Amino acid sequence: MNNEDLMAVRPDDLAHALLNRRKILKESLPDVIRTLEAEDEVVKPRYDRSKLRFDKINVDIKALKKNRDKCQNEASEILYSIKQIEVRLTENGKMINLNPKWKREKVEKSLELIEKNIQTQALDQLTERKMLEERKKIIDENEAWLKNRKDANPEMLEYIEKRKEMSKLFKKADKFHREMIVKVEKAQPLYEKQKSEGDELREIRSQLDRARELLSQSDRAITHWERRLNEGFDDLGPGFPNLLESMNLVEKGGPSTFAKKDKRKK
């Protein structure tokens, strides 16, 4: 629409159009608001349920992550300590096996022989009791041997115990991590559902706020344009500036508002 087309639009026609639009809005907005309120009542509980489910599983994920990190950090600290002990043991030539394979096999072979004799031979109670005592003696001697070996190598024992503890912590960390991955996979569709319903709820409430705002302005706008149609478009006092100022300026040969804007852009 050029300047001539704009100038051809009569102020009364434009005011009537704006007044009618405001009256139509005033009549239709209550129904619009009721519809949006009904949609809000449907979507809000659905969103709350989705958010509750997502928040709950998110709490579980955070707890699992905290436990995993705690185990990993403790295990890493022990690993650092193990490396230091390992260096000292290697330098001192004390990196030994406290319970070597040859010793284990010797004890196991003696115990198996006694068990075989008990199971396969017809023994009197005295002989059987002696064999049981012999078995107990072998076990006690082996435990004493291990104890003496450990007592003689306290740093090696510490090294073994720390490795056991480290392994246990890393296994616990892996367990927490696997459980966390399962929870994360379950949380993803819950997050997407909650986000979708949250976006829908925000859109409904945005439209609802706008509709309520328009309705609250309706009476004032209708009064405004009715007064304009009755009293004219010149300056009528506070809140009623001269609406014909720009038109009068153009009629006298001055630049239009659009021309001023175009000039400022350049």
N, C-alpha and C positions, 0 to 999 in steps of 0.2 A: 504494500500500500504506500503510494507516494504522498507528498505533502498535499496535493490537490484533493486526493481521495480523503485524507484525514480532515481537511478543512470542510469537506462536503458533509461530514457527519455532524448533525445538529446536537448540541449539548443536551437538549431535552430527550432526544432519542437514546443517547448513551445513558443518561440518568435513569430513564424508564427501564432500559435493559438491565442495568445494575440493580435497580430496585426489585424487579421481577425475579432476578436470579437469587437475591437475598431472601425473598419471600418463599421461593421454591425450596431453598436450602433449609429454611426454618421449619417448613412442613415435613421435609424428608429426613432431616438429620436425626430426629428422635428414633425413627425406625432403624436407621443406620447404626446409631449408638447401641440400641438394644441388640441388634444382630452381632455387633462386635463384642459386646459384653457376654453374649451367649457363647461365642467362639472362645473368648477368654476363659470362661468357666469350664469348657471342655479341654482346652489345650493345657491350661495351668496345672491341673492335677497330674496329667500325663507327663508333663515336663518335670514336675516335682518327683514323681516316681523314678523317672529315668536318671535324674540327677542324684537321687538317694542311692540307687544301685551303683552308679559310676563312682560316687564319692566313697562308698563302702569298699569297693574293690581297689580303689586308689589308695585308701588307708592300708589295705593289706599289702599292696605293692611296695609302699614306702617302708612298712615294717620289715618285709622280706629283704629289701635293699639295705636297710640299716643293719640287719643281722648278717647279711652276706659281707658287707663292707667291714663290719667288726671282726668277723672270722678271718677275712683276708688280711686285714691290717695286723692282727695278732700273729697270724702265720708268717707274714713277711718279716715281722720283727724277730721271730724265732729263727727264720731262715738266715737272717743276717748273723745272729748269734752262732748258729751251726757252722757257718762258713769260717768264722773266727776260730772256733774250737777245732775245726778240721785242719786249718793251717797249723795250729800249735801241735796237734797230734801227729801230723805228717812230719813236721820239723823234728819232733822228739822221737820219732819211730814208734809211736804208741798206737798207731791206727791198726788195731787188731780186732778179730772176731771174738767176742766174749763167750759165745756158745758155738764153737766150730762144728762143722758137719761131721768130722771124724768122731768127735766125742759123742754127738747125738746118736750116730749110727751104732757105736759101741754099746751105749746104754740101752737103746732100743733092742739090739740083738740079744742082750742078756735077759731083758724082761720077756721077750718073745719066747726064749728057750724055757724059762721057768713056767710061763703060761702053758706052753705045749706039754710039758711034763705033767702039770696038774690035770690037764684035760684028757690026756691019752693014757696015762699010767694008773694002775691000781695002787694007790698009796694009802698007807695007814695014816691015822690022824697026826702022829708025831712027825712023820716025814713031810706031810703036807704043811704042818705048822712051821717046820724048818724052812721049807721053800718060801712060804709067805714072809717069814722073817728075812730071808735072803733078798727077796724082792724089795722089801722095805729098806733094807740096808743099802741096796744099789741106788734106790731113789734118794735116800738121805745123803749118801756120799756124793751123788751127782749135784744135789742142791747145795751141799757144802762147798764142793769144788767151784760151782758157779758163783757162789757168794764170795769165796776167797778171791776169785778172779776179778769180780766186780769191785770188791773192796780195794784190790791192788791197782785198779785202773778207774778211779772215780770220774776222771774227765771223759773217759770213753763211755762210761755208763751215762753220764750227763748227755753226751752226744747222741746216744741211742734213744734216750727218753725224749729228748727234744725233737728228734726226727719223728718219733711216734706222735707226739703232740702236734707237730706241724702238719703231718699227714692227716690227722683227725680233723684239724681245723679247716684244711683245704677241702676235705670231703664234705664237711658241714657247709662251707661256703658254696660249693658246687650244688649241693642239695637245695639251699635257699635260692640260688640263681635259677635252677630249673623250675622251681615252684613259681618264681617271679615271672619267668617267661610265659608260663601257662596263664597266669593272671593277666599279664599284659595283652596276650592274644584275646582273652575274653573281654578285656576292657575296651579294645579298639572299636568294636561295633556299638558298645554302650556309649562311648564318647561321641561317635558319629550320630547316633540317635538323639542323644541329649542336645548336641549342637544344632541339629536340624529342628528339633522342637523348640529350642531356645530362640532360634532365628524367627521361627513362625510366631512365637509369643511376642517377641519384640516388635515385629511388623504389625501385629494386631493392636498392640498397645500404642504404637506410634500413630496408627490410623484413628484409634479411639481418642487419643489426646487431641489430635487435629480436629476431629469431628466435634468434640466437646468445646474446643476453643472457638470454632466457627459458630456453634450454636449460642455460646455466651456472647458473641459479637453481633448476633443477628438483629436483636432489637435496636441496638445502637446504630447499626448500619442502615436499617430500614428507616429509622427516625431521621438519620442524616440525609438520605436521598429524598425522602418525602419533603423535608424542609427545603432542600435545594430546588425541587420542582415547584414548591410554593413561593419561595422567596428569591430564587435566582442563584447565579453561579459566581457573583462578585464576592468581595470580602464581607462576611457576615459576622465577624468577630472571632474570638478564640475557638480553635478547632474547625473553623470554616474559612480557609484562605481563599483568595481569588483564583478560581479554576480556569479563568479565561485569559489570564495574564500572558501565557505563551502564545495562545491563538491570536490575541490582539497584536502581539509583537510581530508575528509572521505576517499578519494582514498589513502592517505598516512597512513591510519590507525587511524586517529583521530575520536573523537565522532561526531555524527551528531547533528544538531540543536535540533531534537526531543529528542535525548538521553540526551542532556544538560538540556532541559526543564524537562524531567522526573526525572533527578537526583536532580534538584532544588526542585521539589515537595516533594521528599522523605526527 
